[in-house]
């Protein structure tokens, strides 16, 4: 009887740990994306403008595609 309860407690603890781990990792990932948003076209344009270049649409798309390919 005691062994059955021990196995059940281990299974319940494992399931609770998995659920808790899922929600904590989801929360961490959302916080990370809020603080470090992915690079978009506007960011690339701003970066090129700060470097003293007038970016064309082709250049922006080329940089964006090369950054996506590097992922």
C-alpha positions as CSV (number, residue, x, y, z in Angstrom):
1,X,0.0,0.0,0.0
2,X,2.8,2.4,0.9
3,X,4.7,1.7,-2.4
4,X,1.6,2.6,-4.4
5,X,1.3,6.0,-2.7
6,X,5.0,6.7,-3.2
7,X,4.8,6.0,-7.0
8,X,1.6,8.1,-7.3
9,X,3.3,11.0,-5.4
10,X,6.3,10.8,-7.7
11,X,4.2,10.8,-10.8
12,X,2.1,13.8,-9.5
13,X,5.3,15.7,-8.6
14,X,6.7,15.0,-12.1
15,X,3.6,16.2,-13.8
16,X,3.4,19.3,-11.6
17,X,7.1,20.0,-12.3
18,X,6.6,19.8,-16.1
19,X,3.6,22.1,-16.0
20,X,5.3,24.6,-13.8
21,X,8.5,24.5,-15.9
22,X,6.4,25.1,-19.1
23,X,4.7,28.2,-17.7
24,X,7.9,29.6,-16.2
25,X,9.9,29.1,-19.5
26,X,7.0,30.7,-21.4
27,X,7.0,33.7,-19.1
28,X,10.8,34.0,-19.4
29,X,10.7,33.9,-23.2
30,X,8.0,36.5,-23.4
31,X,10.0,38.8,-21.1
32,X,13.1,38.2,-23.2
33,X,11.3,39.2,-26.4
34,X,9.9,42.3,-24.7
35,X,13.3,43.4,-23.7
36,X,15.1,42.3,-26.9
37,X,12.7,42.5,-29.8
38,X,13.7,40.8,-33.0
39,X,15.3,43.0,-35.7
40,X,12.9,44.5,-38.2
41,X,13.1,46.8,-41.3
42,X,12.7,50.0,-39.3
43,X,15.6,49.1,-37.0
44,X,17.9,48.3,-40.0
45,X,16.9,51.6,-41.6
46,X,17.7,53.5,-38.4
47,X,21.0,51.7,-38.0
48,X,22.1,52.5,-41.6
49,X,21.0,56.2,-41.2
50,X,23.0,56.5,-38.0
51,X,26.0,55.2,-40.0
52,X,25.5,58.0,-42.5
53,X,24.0,56.0,-45.3
54,X,20.7,56.5,-47.1
55,X,19.4,53.0,-47.3
56,X,17.5,51.9,-50.4
57,X,14.7,49.3,-50.1
58,X,16.9,46.7,-51.8
59,X,19.7,47.2,-49.3
60,X,17.3,46.9,-46.3
61,X,15.8,43.7,-47.7
62,X,19.3,42.3,-48.4
63,X,20.5,43.0,-44.9
64,X,17.3,41.6,-43.4
65,X,17.5,38.4,-45.5
66,X,21.2,37.9,-44.6
67,X,20.4,38.3,-40.9
68,X,17.5,35.8,-41.2
69,X,19.8,33.4,-43.0
70,X,22.4,33.6,-40.2
71,X,19.8,32.4,-37.6
